[in-house]
Amino acid sequence: MFRGKNYKKARQGFEASKQYSLREAIDILKKIKYAKFDETVDLTVNLGVNPKHADQMVRGTVVLPHGTGKTVRVLVIASGDAIKAAQDAGADIVGGQEIVDKIKSEGWLDFDKVVATPDMMRHVGKVGKILGPRGMMPNPKLGTVTKDVGPVIQSLKAGQLEYRVDRYGIIHMPSGKLSFDADKLYENILVILNALMKARPASAKGTYMKRVTVSSSMGPGVRVDVTAVRTELDEAKKSAILS
């Protein structure tokens, strides 16, 4: 794979074979940055699970304490009193079947997250092939199919993210922007890692969290010491970070 000179220079800013503490890894990302835009900090976690088995599927949601740094546009498909509740909670777009028709006929996707009330799911199902592959399909297990839309909208706006292990047993998640203070990135990532640890399937055997890597949108990945992560999680549980 071709790599530009800036990437190669950044790559020389740390030892590729070394595993760093999470704080050290974040500091390295900040030190080696070269892009002219505010990059996203990505977290990659290799898990010791086999997603081919339903009982080893790792999936859920987590709210980042300092958000993602991205403005989230929330669409709510609802009826009745839920429409006003959605508007009051700060939803960007609120509507009913006409919204579904617009998505179906125009391929309209000017939003990031979708919340729906249960009675509207018979309509939303008609655009499942459009929303599903993009990770936008409302799902009761993730709380995005609900009668009480207000709290869900607020969580999504605050930085709620969905995580789902891919077929290789890997989870990829944004964890903030490189412009964030190091402490805020640290806390965001710890909250994600803690959620993944809690989501460990009972049927998963052996080492669960096998590898952790942090990277920026344009930069190389920095390995994080998994043993140190476990210690940091234990310490964070004693503080307000994971309370």
N, C-alpha and C positions, 0 to 999 in steps of 0.2 A: 504494500500500500504506500502510495506517495505521501510524504510528509513535508510540509514547508519548513523553511529555515527557522521561523519563529517557534514552531512546534518542537523542532529538534533542539533549539536553544533551551526551551522550557524543560525539555526532557533531561537536560544535563544539570538541572537545578536541584536534583535530589537523586538518591540511590534507588534504582528501580527494583532491586532485589530485597531492599530493606522494608520491614514493616514498622510503621510509625504509630504513635498514640494518635487518637482522634484529633486532639488539639494540635499536635505537630502537623498532621496531614492538612488540616485547614489552613494553618500558617503557610505551608508550602504552596498550596493553591493560590493564596493571595500574593505570595512572593513571585511566582513564575507566570502570573497572568500577562497576557499580551494583547488580547482582543480589545477593540475600541468600543465595544458595547458591554453592557452589564450582563455578564454570563450567568446562567443558571448553574448551581452546584448540584451535581447528580450523585446519587448514592446507588451503588450496585452491591447486592448481597447474594452470595451463592449459598443456597440452603441444601442440607442433606435430606431432601425429600424426593419422592417420585410422583410428579403430578398426574401420571397416568392412572394412579389409584385415587379414587374419589376421596378416600379418607386421609389423603396426604396433600390435598389442595389447600394452600395457604392463601387466604383472601380476607380482606376486611377494609376498615377505614381508620384513619388517624387524623387528628387535628393538630397542626403544627402551632406551637405557642407563639411564633413570630411570623406566621403566614409564609406564603411562597414568594412574595414579592411581585406576584402577578395579579392583575385585576380579573376576577372571575365573574363572567356574565352568566347569570342563572336564569333559566327558562322554567316557568312553572305552568304545567297543563292541569287545569283544575276547573271546578264548577262551584256554583253556590257561594257560601260564605268563605270558602277557601281562597277565592279570588282576592277578596279584600285583605285577608290575612297575609297572603303572599305579597301583595303590594305594600302593606304596612311593614313587612319584614325586610323589604329592600330588594325584592326580586326585580331583575332588569326587564323581563318580558313576562307577561301573564296572559293566558288565553285558554281557549277550549279546543274544540274540534277544528276550528278554523286554522289554528296553529299547525295541527297535524296535517291538514290538507295542504298548507303552504310548504311544509317540509317534503311531503310526498310529491307534489306537482312541480315545485321549483328547485328542490334540492337545497332549500334554505337551511343554513347551519351557522347563523350568526350568534352563537352562544357557546358556552363551555360545559355547562352542567345542566341536567334536566331533572326536575322533580315533578311527580305526578300524584294526584289523588287516586285511590283505588278504583273509583267509578269511571275514571278516564282511561284506564289501562286497556280497555277493549279497543279504544281508538289509537292509543299510542302503539299498540301491537302491530298496527298496519305499517309503521315505519321502523320496525325493529331491525330490518336488514340494512337500514341507513344508519341508525343510531348505534346499534350493537357493535359493529366493527370499530367504531370510533370511541368505544367505552362510555357512551352517553346514555345508554338505555337505563331507565329507572329500574331499580331492583329493591324489593322489600327487605332483603337481607342486608342491604347497605343503607337502609333508611330513606331511600329516595322515592319510595312509594309509601305515602302516608297521608292520613287525614290532617295531621298536625304539621302543616308545612313550615310554619314560622321558625322553629328551632333548627330545622334542617337547612333552610336558606341561610340562616345566620352562621351555621357551622361551615357551610361551603364558602361563604364570603370570608370567613376568618382563616381559611387555609386548610379545610378538610380535604384529605387526599384518599383515593382508593388505591390499595395495593393488591396485586395478584401475581402469584408466581407463574412464570412462563413454562413452556414444556421442557426447558432445560434445568428447571429448579432454581431459576434466577429471578430476583426482584429488582426492578429499576424504578427509582423514584426521584423526583426533584425535591430538594430540601431547602431551597432559598436562593438568594442571589449573592454573587461574589462580593457585592458592595455591602452586604450585611456585616455588622460587627461580628468578630470571631466568636464571641460568647453566644450570640443569637444563632449562628449556624450550628455551633456545638450543641446547643439545647434542642434545636429542631431535629438534628440527626439522632441524638440520644432518644428522643421521644419516638422516632420511627423504629429504631432498633429495639426499644423496649416493647413496642407493639408487636413486632415480629417475634420476639421471644415468647410473648404471651400467647401468640397464635400457633405455637408449635403443636403439630398434630400428635395425639397420643401414640399413633402407630409409627411415628418417625423414630428410627433406631440410629444409634451411633452419633457422630458429631452433627449437630443441627446447623449451627451457624459456621460455615466452613471458610468463607472468605468475604471480606468487606473492602470495598474500594470507593474512594471519592474522586471526583473529577469535575472540571468545569466544562462548559459547552465545547470549547475549542482546545482545551488542554489535555495533557496525558493523565492517566489514572494514577493515584497514589494509594498504595496498599496500607490498610489499617490493621494493627495487631488485634486479632480477635480476642486473645486472652486479656489484653488490656481493656478492651471494650467491656468485657464481662465485669471487670473490676470497677470501671467507670459507671456502669449501670447500677451496681450495688451501692456505690457512693452517692449517686444521684437520687436513689430511692430514699436516702436519708435527708435529702434537701427538698426544696420546693419544686425542683425541675420536674420530677415524675410524681408529684403528689396528686 
